[in-house]
């Protein structure tokens, strides 16, 4: 989110800013729906560590180039006191098309999500992973919830971004498709019927990206710090590998669409303190317990992927969730102070900014 440090309100200046960014940064930055929002796009990496190291470098470069324009940047699932009446849609052609199709839905308060792409070498394997990872999406949301405030008020939810974005069509947890052909036929049908111009106008919580060869997981709130981003990304990468190669999720939960939707709501409402439905026991189990069990299953995969230290960042996030920290900061310094604190944390690297030898030493300790 672009910010005016005088008021800490959103700054709708992206369309003026993009042409004056350096060439090296411009190729890593893209417009988003709203003119106060930009997306930083990392390159292709074999592991989470180098991916988030690139993200940290991009954040530092962006901060340096925003400063002469009197702007700051910050990350959270929502801006704590933005209102839809002030929202401006980006002049980008893509988002003018979106406004034409979404009308005033496109002017709702901006939301900010973390999108993680995991390369999968085969379309059927990718579909298998996407179908099965649906069972874990509420847990990813519970851990990443980072948007408790809406229009200057406490929403009572850990991730208000989730229901706010739900106003868009083709969002939420998709159905189980079973095959790549079935997935492609659904998207192709909507394109042939001129309901959407191209496949990325499908905004499901998990979707396939054929042009990249990836499974894209989109349910997480944007994370304030790079180390928190690392934890969520490491979990998602390990889960895609787990479900593509082993198939851990129970078939009962994978097929229980209504239960997944209910768990998604509970996770958005209560974050990591949610109690999610366990279909095998017909009871609700703390998300913390379910996530810790899942992390143990993921650990061998994260070891193979070289991301064990990053996966451990998720455990740190579970102990200090974004929504909880935002509420504590709001109590201490008010809403403008909260936004200032989010901006101050924009370049907070944690262990990610340390040399690999230091990270390895810390892990061993």
Order of alpha helices (4+ residues) and beta strands (2+ residues): beta-beta-alpha-alpha-beta-beta-alpha-beta-alpha-beta-alpha-alpha-beta-beta-alpha-beta-alpha-beta-beta-beta-alpha-alpha-alpha-beta-beta-alpha-alpha-alpha-alpha
